[in-house]
């Protein structure tokens, strides 16, 4: 069990060092942060970089603003859509 814990710890340290040493985050990295697709280490590293890099923070703010203006996904059809489907189902199918 201790060997397993040591392996996990080594991988965690390697991942942490890799992410905290990364100086240039891409717009794709920022989008992953916005959509909460980053793990805890990545999130910490990116938040740290955002605190230190004004240009990166400005790009992040711009992406967040754009994200807020995207249309929200609708998971329920409108009443009109449902009625259109019901009306269509009443017509005989052309074969």
C-alpha atoms as one frame of an Amber mdcrd trajectory, in Angstrom:
protein
   0.000   0.000   0.000   2.824   2.391   0.829   4.342   1.811  -2.615   1.040
   2.810  -4.212   0.821   5.959  -2.079   4.410   6.868  -2.986   3.649   6.472
  -6.717   0.585   8.696  -6.437   2.611  11.275  -4.536   5.398  11.212  -7.157
   2.890  11.695  -9.989   1.240  14.540  -8.079   4.592  16.268  -7.547   5.521
  15.852 -11.230   2.171  17.219 -12.382   2.374  20.109  -9.952   5.839  21.070
 -11.101   4.856  20.825 -14.758   1.829  23.070 -14.365   3.399  25.597 -12.047
   6.422  25.892 -14.323   4.280  26.569 -17.384   4.547  30.258 -18.160   2.401
  30.535 -21.256  -1.200  29.480 -21.047  -3.151  29.245 -24.273  -6.671  30.511
 -24.892  -7.712  26.845 -24.858  -6.299  26.538 -21.316  -8.322  29.577 -20.269
 -11.477  28.109 -21.787 -10.908  24.894 -19.868 -10.723  26.986 -16.698 -13.924
  28.848 -17.596 -15.776  25.596 -18.280 -14.303  23.992 -15.133 -12.497  21.294
 -17.068  -9.244  21.641 -15.135  -8.105  19.614 -12.172  -7.178  21.209  -8.842
  -3.481  21.600  -9.680  -4.204  23.171 -13.063  -6.740  25.537 -11.526  -4.269
  26.665  -8.862  -1.524  27.175 -11.419  -3.739  29.147 -13.761  -5.186  31.312
 -10.974  -1.648  32.045  -9.816  -0.655  33.014 -13.362  -3.761  35.212 -13.696
  -2.788  37.045 -10.510   0.717  37.727 -11.815   0.133  38.404 -15.524  -2.076
  41.384 -16.401  -2.150  40.495 -20.090  -3.298  36.951 -19.333  -5.905  38.289
 -16.899  -7.213  40.673 -19.575  -7.531  37.803 -22.062  -9.312  35.715 -19.420
 -11.729  38.560 -18.628 -12.488  38.953 -22.328 -13.239  35.238 -22.668 -15.430
  35.279 -19.540 -17.398  38.216 -20.944 -17.851  36.434 -24.274 -18.930  33.273
 -22.436 -21.588  35.199 -20.526 -23.041  36.500 -23.797 -23.382  33.067 -25.394
 -26.950  31.857 -25.683 -27.913  29.484 -22.914 -28.669  25.911 -23.894 -32.303
  24.946 -23.669 -33.026  21.403 -22.635 -36.797  21.650 -22.982 -38.540  22.270
 -26.270 -40.896  25.212 -26.495 -44.658  24.651 -26.498 -44.711  25.534 -30.192
 -42.146  22.851 -30.990 -44.117  20.222 -29.090 -47.314  21.235 -30.891 -45.566
  21.063 -34.270 -44.402  17.529 -33.522 -47.882  16.479 -32.405 -49.451  18.029
 -35.512 -46.920  16.272 -37.745 -47.596  12.936 -36.069 -51.271  13.157 -37.073
 -50.441  13.193 -40.789 -50.051   9.888 -42.628 -46.492   9.070 -43.574 -45.608
   9.216 -47.260 -43.922   6.018 -48.341
